[in-house]
């Protein structure tokens, strides 16, 4: 149940949220860092 919720969230994130993989993480704003952290958290939980 938990894994399917996070897989769905990961798909939504992939479509809606911007990608920051090509940018330097140290130069991101606080909001952009929060988005990266959220995407990371969702990805980890969808894989676990």
PQR file with spaces between the fields and no chain letter, atoms N, CA, C, O and H, PARSE charges and radii, in Angstrom:
ATOM       1  N    UNK     1       0.826   -1.197    0.000 -0.4000 1.5000
ATOM       2  CA   UNK     1       0.000    0.000    0.000 -0.0000 2.0000
ATOM       3  C    UNK     1       0.868    1.258    0.000  0.5500 1.7000
ATOM       4  O    UNK     1       0.693    2.144   -0.837 -0.5500 1.4000
ATOM       5  N    UNK     2       1.818    1.326    0.962 -0.4000 1.5000
ATOM       6  CA   UNK     2       2.684    2.486    1.076 -0.0000 2.0000
ATOM       7  C    UNK     2       3.534    2.656   -0.180  0.5500 1.7000
ATOM       8  O    UNK     2       3.723    3.770   -0.668 -0.5500 1.4000
ATOM       9  H    UNK     2       1.959    0.606    1.642  0.4000 1.0000
ATOM      10  N    UNK     3       4.041    1.545   -0.694 -0.4000 1.5000
ATOM      11  CA   UNK     3       4.904    1.597   -1.869 -0.0000 2.0000
ATOM      12  C    UNK     3       4.136    2.091   -3.094  0.5500 1.7000
ATOM      13  O    UNK     3       4.680    2.851   -3.896 -0.5500 1.4000
ATOM      14  H    UNK     3       3.887    0.639   -0.297  0.4000 1.0000
ATOM      15  N    UNK     4       2.910    1.678   -3.246 -0.4000 1.5000
ATOM      16  CA   UNK     4       2.124    2.108   -4.405 -0.0000 2.0000
ATOM      17  C    UNK     4       1.807    3.597   -4.334  0.5500 1.7000
ATOM      18  O    UNK     4       1.751    4.268   -5.364 -0.5500 1.4000
ATOM      19  H    UNK     4       2.469    1.060   -2.595  0.4000 1.0000
ATOM      20  N    UNK     5       1.601    4.112   -3.144 -0.4000 1.5000
ATOM      21  CA   UNK     5       1.354    5.550   -2.986 -0.0000 2.0000
ATOM      22  C    UNK     5       2.586    6.339   -3.405  0.5500 1.7000
ATOM      23  O    UNK     5       2.481    7.341   -4.113 -0.5500 1.4000
ATOM      24  H    UNK     5       1.646    3.567   -2.307  0.4000 1.0000
ATOM      25  N    UNK     6       3.753    5.883   -2.963 -0.4000 1.5000
ATOM      26  CA   UNK     6       4.978    6.592   -3.306 -0.0000 2.0000
ATOM      27  C    UNK     6       5.324    6.442   -4.787  0.5500 1.7000
ATOM      28  O    UNK     6       5.899    7.357   -5.376 -0.5500 1.4000
ATOM      29  H    UNK     6       3.839    5.070   -2.387  0.4000 1.0000
ATOM      30  N    UNK     7       4.990    5.317   -5.391 -0.4000 1.5000
ATOM      31  CA   UNK     7       5.211    5.162   -6.835 -0.0000 2.0000
ATOM      32  C    UNK     7       4.332    6.143   -7.617  0.5500 1.7000
ATOM      33  O    UNK     7       4.770    6.724   -8.610 -0.5500 1.4000
ATOM      34  H    UNK     7       4.524    4.574   -4.912  0.4000 1.0000
ATOM      35  N    UNK     8       3.102    6.319   -7.165 -0.4000 1.5000
ATOM      36  CA   UNK     8       2.207    7.275   -7.800 -0.0000 2.0000
ATOM      37  C    UNK     8       2.733    8.702   -7.628  0.5500 1.7000
ATOM      38  O    UNK     8       2.715    9.495   -8.569 -0.5500 1.4000
ATOM      39  H    UNK     8       2.746    5.847   -6.359  0.4000 1.0000
ATOM      40  N    UNK     9       3.202    9.021   -6.412 -0.4000 1.5000
ATOM      41  CA   UNK     9       3.782   10.341   -6.173 -0.0000 2.0000
ATOM      42  C    UNK     9       5.008   10.574   -7.053  0.5500 1.7000
ATOM      43  O    UNK     9       5.207   11.676   -7.563 -0.5500 1.4000
ATOM      44  H    UNK     9       3.216    8.377   -5.648  0.4000 1.0000
ATOM      45  N    UNK    10       5.825    9.544   -7.231 -0.4000 1.5000
ATOM      46  CA   UNK    10       7.021    9.667   -8.073 -0.0000 2.0000
ATOM      47  C    UNK    10       6.638    9.964   -9.523  0.5500 1.7000
ATOM      48  O    UNK    10       7.294   10.767  -10.185 -0.5500 1.4000
ATOM      49  H    UNK    10       5.663    8.648   -6.817  0.4000 1.0000
ATOM      50  N    UNK    11       5.590    9.325  -10.012 -0.4000 1.5000
ATOM      51  CA   UNK    11       5.139    9.600  -11.372 -0.0000 2.0000
ATOM      52  C    UNK    11       4.613   11.030  -11.507  0.5500 1.7000
ATOM      53  O    UNK    11       4.879   11.705  -12.502 -0.5500 1.4000
ATOM      54  H    UNK    11       5.057    8.672   -9.474  0.4000 1.0000
ATOM      55  N    UNK    12       3.879   11.477  -10.517 -0.4000 1.5000
ATOM      56  CA   UNK    12       3.365   12.847  -10.534 -0.0000 2.0000
ATOM      57  C    UNK    12       4.517   13.841  -10.488  0.5500 1.7000
ATOM      58  O    UNK    12       4.516   14.835  -11.215 -0.5500 1.4000
ATOM      59  H    UNK    12       3.663   10.929   -9.709  0.4000 1.0000
ATOM      60  N    UNK    13       5.507   13.571   -9.629 -0.4000 1.5000
ATOM      61  CA   UNK    13       6.677   14.445   -9.529 -0.0000 2.0000
ATOM      62  C    UNK    13       7.429   14.519  -10.846  0.5500 1.7000
ATOM      63  O    UNK    13       7.906   15.584  -11.238 -0.5500 1.4000
ATOM      64  H    UNK    13       5.508   12.764   -9.038  0.4000 1.0000
ATOM      65  N    UNK    14       7.532   13.401  -11.518 -0.4000 1.5000
ATOM      66  CA   UNK    14       8.262   13.351  -12.778 -0.0000 2.0000
ATOM      67  C    UNK    14       7.618   14.251  -13.826  0.5500 1.7000
ATOM      68  O    UNK    14       8.310   14.865  -14.638 -0.5500 1.4000
ATOM      69  H    UNK    14       7.145   12.536  -11.199  0.4000 1.0000
ATOM      70  N    UNK    15       6.304   14.323  -13.804 -0.4000 1.5000
ATOM      71  CA   UNK    15       5.580   15.125  -14.789 -0.0000 2.0000
ATOM      72  C    UNK    15       5.523   16.600  -14.393  0.5500 1.7000
ATOM      73  O    UNK    15       5.710   17.476  -15.239 -0.5500 1.4000
ATOM      74  H    UNK    15       5.742   13.824  -13.144  0.4000 1.0000
ATOM      75  N    UNK    16       5.271   16.877  -13.128 -0.4000 1.5000
ATOM      76  CA   UNK    16       4.981   18.245  -12.700 -0.0000 2.0000
ATOM      77  C    UNK    16       6.222   19.034  -12.268  0.5500 1.7000
ATOM      78  O    UNK    16       6.422   20.164  -12.713 -0.5500 1.4000
ATOM      79  H    UNK    16       5.119   16.167  -12.441  0.4000 1.0000
ATOM      80  N    UNK    17       7.047   18.448  -11.411 -0.4000 1.5000
ATOM      81  CA   UNK    17       8.152   19.203  -10.820 -0.0000 2.0000
ATOM      82  C    UNK    17       9.338   19.320  -11.765  0.5500 1.7000
ATOM      83  O    UNK    17       9.589   18.420  -12.567 -0.5500 1.4000
ATOM      84  H    UNK    17       6.884   17.530  -11.050  0.4000 1.0000
ATOM      85  N    UNK    18      10.073   20.435  -11.673 -0.4000 1.5000
ATOM      86  CA   UNK    18      11.235   20.621  -12.541 -0.0000 2.0000
ATOM      87  C    UNK    18      12.396   19.722  -12.142  0.5500 1.7000
ATOM      88  O    UNK    18      12.462   19.246  -11.009 -0.5500 1.4000
ATOM      89  H    UNK    18       9.869   21.166  -11.022  0.4000 1.0000
ATOM      90  N    UNK    19      13.309   19.494  -13.076 -0.4000 1.5000
ATOM      91  CA   UNK    19      14.492   18.686  -12.810 -0.0000 2.0000
ATOM      92  C    UNK    19      15.680   19.603  -12.576  0.5500 1.7000
ATOM      93  O    UNK    19      15.848   20.607  -13.268 -0.5500 1.4000
ATOM      94  H    UNK    19      13.256   19.881  -13.996  0.4000 1.0000
ATOM      95  N    UNK    20      16.500   19.253  -11.598 -0.4000 1.5000
ATOM      96  CA   UNK    20      17.677   20.042  -11.266 -0.0000 2.0000
ATOM      97  C    UNK    20      18.958   19.229  -11.405  0.5500 1.7000
ATOM      98  O    UNK    20      19.968   19.554  -10.781 -0.5500 1.4000
ATOM      99  H    UNK    20      16.363   18.437  -11.036  0.4000 1.0000
ATOM     100  N    UNK    21      18.928   18.196  -12.202 -0.4000 1.5000
ATOM     101  CA   UNK    21      20.087   17.319  -12.319 -0.0000 2.0000
ATOM     102  C    UNK    21      21.258   17.975  -13.037  0.5500 1.7000
ATOM     103  O    UNK    21      22.407   17.608  -12.793 -0.5500 1.4000
ATOM     104  H    UNK    21      18.107   17.932  -12.709  0.4000 1.0000
ATOM     105  N    UNK    22      20.999   18.923  -13.905 -0.4000 1.5000
ATOM     106  CA   UNK    22      22.071   19.569  -14.666 -0.0000 2.0000
ATOM     107  C    UNK    22      22.609   20.819  -13.972  0.5500 1.7000
ATOM     108  O    UNK    22      23.597   21.397  -14.426 -0.5500 1.4000
ATOM     109  H    UNK    22      20.065   19.222  -14.103  0.4000 1.0000
ATOM     110  N    UNK    23      21.981   21.238  -12.891 -0.4000 1.5000
ATOM     111  CA   UNK    23      22.403   22.451  -12.187 -0.0000 2.0000
ATOM     112  C    UNK    23      23.295   22.100  -10.998  0.5500 1.7000
ATOM     113  O    UNK    23      23.246   20.989  -10.470 -0.5500 1.4000
ATOM     114  H    UNK    23      21.179   20.768  -12.523  0.4000 1.0000
ATOM     115  N    UNK    24      24.101   23.060  -10.597 -0.4000 1.5000
ATOM     116  CA   UNK    24      24.941   22.908   -9.416 -0.0000 2.0000
ATOM     117  C    UNK    24      24.065   23.045   -8.172  0.5500 1.7000
ATOM     118  O    UNK    24      23.403   24.065   -7.979 -0.5500 1.4000
ATOM     119  H    UNK    24      24.141   23.962  -11.026  0.4000 1.0000
ATOM     120  N    UNK    25      24.066   22.021   -7.341 -0.4000 1.5000
ATOM     121  CA   UNK    25      23.153   22.003   -6.187 -0.0000 2.0000
ATOM     122  C    UNK    25      23.489   23.080   -5.160  0.5500 1.7000
ATOM     123  O    UNK    25      22.614   23.508   -4.407 -0.5500 1.4000
ATOM     124  H    UNK    25      24.604   21.192   -7.498  0.4000 1.0000
ATOM     125  N    UNK    26      24.741   23.521   -5.122 -0.4000 1.5000
ATOM     126  CA   UNK    26      25.116   24.546   -4.144 -0.0000 2.0000
ATOM     127  C    UNK    26      24.597   25.925   -4.535  0.5500 1.7000
ATOM     128  O    UNK    26      24.553   26.824   -3.695 -0.5500 1.4000
ATOM     129  H    UNK    26      25.452   23.173   -5.734  0.4000 1.0000
ATOM     130  N    UNK    27      24.203   26.110   -5.795 -0.4000 1.5000
ATOM     131  CA   UNK    27      23.730   27.410   -6.267 -0.0000 2.0000
ATOM     132  C    UNK    27      22.206   27.497   -6.344  0.5500 1.7000
ATOM     133  O    UNK    27      21.666   28.484   -6.844 -0.5500 1.4000
ATOM     134  H    UNK    27      24.238   25.380   -6.478  0.4000 1.0000
ATOM     135  N    UNK    28      21.517   26.481   -5.857 -0.4000 1.5000
ATOM     136  CA   UNK    28      20.056   26.498   -5.875 -0.0000 2.0000
ATOM     137  C    UNK    28      19.516   27.332   -4.720  0.5500 1.7000
ATOM     138  O    UNK    28      20.177   27.484   -3.692 -0.5500 1.4000
ATOM     139  H    UNK    28      21.955   25.679   -5.451  0.4000 1.0000
ATOM     140  N    UNK    29      18.314   27.871   -4.893 -0.4000 1.5000
ATOM     141  CA   UNK    29      17.662   28.601   -3.804 -0.0000 2.0000
ATOM     142  C    UNK    29      17.113   27.593   -2.781  0.5500 1.7000
ATOM     143  O    UNK    29      17.130   26.383   -3.010 -0.5500 1.4000
ATOM     144  H    UNK    29      17.778   27.748   -5.728  0.4000 1.0000
ATOM     145  N    UNK    30      16.638   28.109   -1.677 -0.4000 1.5000
ATOM     146  CA   UNK    30      16.113   27.236   -0.626 -0.0000 2.0000
ATOM     147  C    UNK    30      14.892   26.454   -1.100  0.5500 1.7000
ATOM     148  O    UNK    30      14.725   25.285   -0.753 -0.5500 1.4000
ATOM     149  H    UNK    30      16.624   29.092   -1.491  0.4000 1.0000
ATOM     150  N    UNK    31      14.051   27.092   -1.882 -0.4000 1.5000
ATOM     151  CA   UNK    31      12.853   26.414   -2.396 -0.0000 2.0000
ATOM     152  C    UNK    31      13.255   25.293   -3.351  0.5500 1.7000
ATOM     153  O    UNK    31      12.695   24.198   -3.304 -0.5500 1.4000
ATOM     154  H    UNK    31      14.187   28.042   -2.164  0.4000 1.0000
ATOM     155  N    UNK    32      14.225   25.572   -4.213 -0.4000 1.5000
ATOM     156  CA   UNK    32      14.690   24.552   -5.153 -0.0000 2.0000
ATOM     157  C    UNK    32      15.344   23.380   -4.422  0.5500 1.7000
ATOM     158  O    UNK    32      15.176   22.227   -4.817 -0.5500 1.4000
ATOM     159  H    UNK    32      14.680   26.462   -4.251  0.4000 1.0000
ATOM     160  N    UNK    33      16.086   23.675   -3.362 -0.4000 1.5000
ATOM     161  CA   UNK    33      16.689   22.608   -2.552 -0.0000 2.0000
ATOM     162  C    UNK    33      15.616   21.767   -1.869  0.5500 1.7000
ATOM     163  O    UNK    33      15.759   20.551   -1.741 -0.5500 1.4000
ATOM     164  H    UNK    33      16.223   24.612   -3.041  0.4000 1.0000
ATOM     165  N    UNK    34      14.542   22.421   -1.432 -0.4000 1.5000
ATOM     166  CA   UNK    34      13.435   21.693   -0.804 -0.0000 2.0000
ATOM     167  C    UNK    34      12.760   20.771   -1.821  0.5500 1.7000
ATOM     168  O    UNK    34      12.360   19.661   -1.471 -0.5500 1.4000
ATOM     169  H    UNK    34      14.426   23.408   -1.536  0.4000 1.0000
ATOM     170  N    UNK    35      12.628   21.211   -3.060 -0.4000 1.5000
ATOM     171  CA   UNK    35      12.037   20.377   -4.107 -0.0000 2.0000
ATOM     172  C    UNK    35      12.931   19.173   -4.381  0.5500 1.7000
ATOM     173  O    UNK    35      12.439   18.056   -4.539 -0.5500 1.4000
ATOM     174  H    UNK    35      12.953   22.113   -3.345  0.4000 1.0000
ATOM     175  N    UNK    36      14.243   19.396   -4.439 -0.4000 1.5000
ATOM     176  CA   UNK    36      15.182   18.292   -4.656 -0.0000 2.0000
ATOM     177  C    UNK    36      15.100   17.293   -3.508  0.5500 1.7000
ATOM     178  O    UNK    36      15.098   16.084   -3.736 -0.5500 1.4000
ATOM     179  H    UNK    36      14.643   20.304   -4.311  0.4000 1.0000
ATOM     180  N    UNK    37      15.031   17.790   -2.279 -0.4000 1.5000
ATOM     181  CA   UNK    37      14.945   16.900   -1.110 -0.0000 2.0000
ATOM     182  C    UNK    37      13.636   16.113   -1.119  0.5500 1.7000
ATOM     183  O    UNK    37      13.629   14.927   -0.791 -0.5500 1.4000
ATOM     184  H    UNK    37      15.032   18.773   -2.094  0.4000 1.0000
ATOM     185  N    UNK    38      12.536   16.756   -1.487 -0.4000 1.5000
ATOM     186  CA   UNK    38      11.245   16.076   -1.553 -0.0000 2.0000
ATOM     187  C    UNK    38      11.260   14.975   -2.608  0.5500 1.7000
ATOM     188  O    UNK    38      10.795   13.863   -2.360 -0.5500 1.4000
ATOM     189  H    UNK    38      12.542   17.720   -1.753  0.4000 1.0000
ATOM     190  N    UNK    39      11.800   15.291   -3.791 -0.4000 1.5000
ATOM     191  CA   UNK    39      11.877   14.289   -4.856 -0.0000 2.0000
ATOM     192  C    UNK    39      12.751   13.108   -4.423  0.5500 1.7000
ATOM     193  O    UNK    39      12.435   11.955   -4.713 -0.5500 1.4000
ATOM     194  H    UNK    39      12.178   16.195   -3.993  0.4000 1.0000
ATOM     195  N    UNK    40      13.843   13.405   -3.731 -0.4000 1.5000
ATOM     196  CA   UNK    40      14.741   12.362   -3.229 -0.0000 2.0000
ATOM     197  C    UNK    40      14.011   11.468   -2.224  0.5500 1.7000
ATOM     198  O    UNK    40      14.112   10.243   -2.291 -0.5500 1.4000
ATOM     199  H    UNK    40      14.100   14.342   -3.494  0.4000 1.0000
ATOM     200  N    UNK    41      13.277   12.082   -1.296 -0.4000 1.5000
ATOM     201  CA   UNK    41      12.543   11.329   -0.277 -0.0000 2.0000
ATOM     202  C    UNK    41      11.488   10.423   -0.901  0.5500 1.7000
ATOM     203  O    UNK    41      11.339    9.267   -0.504 -0.5500 1.4000
ATOM     204  H    UNK    41      13.195   13.078   -1.242  0.4000 1.0000
ATOM     205  N    UNK    42      10.761   10.948   -1.873 -0.4000 1.5000
ATOM     206  CA   UNK    42       9.726   10.157   -2.546 -0.0000 2.0000
ATOM     207  C    UNK    42      10.362    9.002   -3.327  0.5500 1.7000
ATOM     208  O    UNK    42       9.851    7.882   -3.310 -0.5500 1.4000
ATOM     209  H    UNK    42      10.882   11.887   -2.196  0.4000 1.0000
ATOM     210  N    UNK    43      11.467    9.275   -4.002 -0.4000 1.5000
ATOM     211  CA   UNK    43      12.141    8.224   -4.764 -0.0000 2.0000
ATOM     212  C    UNK    43      12.636    7.112   -3.853  0.5500 1.7000
ATOM     213  O    UNK    43      12.449    5.933   -4.155 -0.5500 1.4000
ATOM     214  H    UNK    43      11.883   10.185   -4.015  0.4000 1.0000
ATOM     215  N    UNK    44      13.262    7.476   -2.745 -0.4000 1.5000
ATOM     216  CA   UNK    44      13.728    6.445   -1.815 -0.0000 2.0000
ATOM     217  C    UNK    44      12.594    5.580   -1.286  0.5500 1.7000
ATOM     218  O    UNK    44      12.732    4.360   -1.190 -0.5500 1.4000
ATOM     219  H    UNK    44      13.413    8.434   -2.500  0.4000 1.0000
ATOM     220  N    UNK    45      11.481    6.205   -0.946 -0.4000 1.5000
ATOM     221  CA   UNK    45      10.349    5.448   -0.407 -0.0000 2.0000
ATOM     222  C    UNK    45       9.648    4.612   -1.478  0.5500 1.7000
ATOM     223  O    UNK    45       9.056    3.580   -1.163 -0.5500 1.4000
ATOM     224  H    UNK    45      11.369    7.196   -1.024  0.4000 1.0000
ATOM     225  N    UNK    46       9.708    5.040   -2.730 -0.4000 1.5000
ATOM     226  CA   UNK    46       9.069    4.241   -3.777 -0.0000 2.0000
ATOM     227  C    UNK    46       9.913    3.025   -4.145  0.5500 1.7000
ATOM     228  O    UNK    46       9.388    2.028   -4.642 -0.5500 1.4000
ATOM     229  H    UNK    46      10.189    5.879   -2.987  0.4000 1.0000
ATOM     230  N    UNK    47      11.216    3.106   -3.901 -0.4000 1.5000
ATOM     231  CA   UNK    47      12.104    1.983   -4.201 -0.0000 2.0000
ATOM     232  C    UNK    47      12.208    0.993   -3.053  0.5500 1.7000
ATOM     233  O    UNK    47      12.515   -0.180   -3.265 -0.5500 1.4000
ATOM     234  H    UNK    47      11.643    3.915   -3.497  0.4000 1.0000
ATOM     235  N    UNK    48      11.955    1.459   -1.847 -0.4000 1.5000
ATOM     236  CA   UNK    48      12.115    0.602   -0.661 -0.0000 2.0000
ATOM     237  C    UNK    48      10.978   -0.367   -0.492  0.5500 1.7000
ATOM     238  O    UNK    48      10.971   -1.152    0.457 -0.5500 1.4000
ATOM     239  H    UNK    48      11.706    2.412   -1.674  0.4000 1.0000
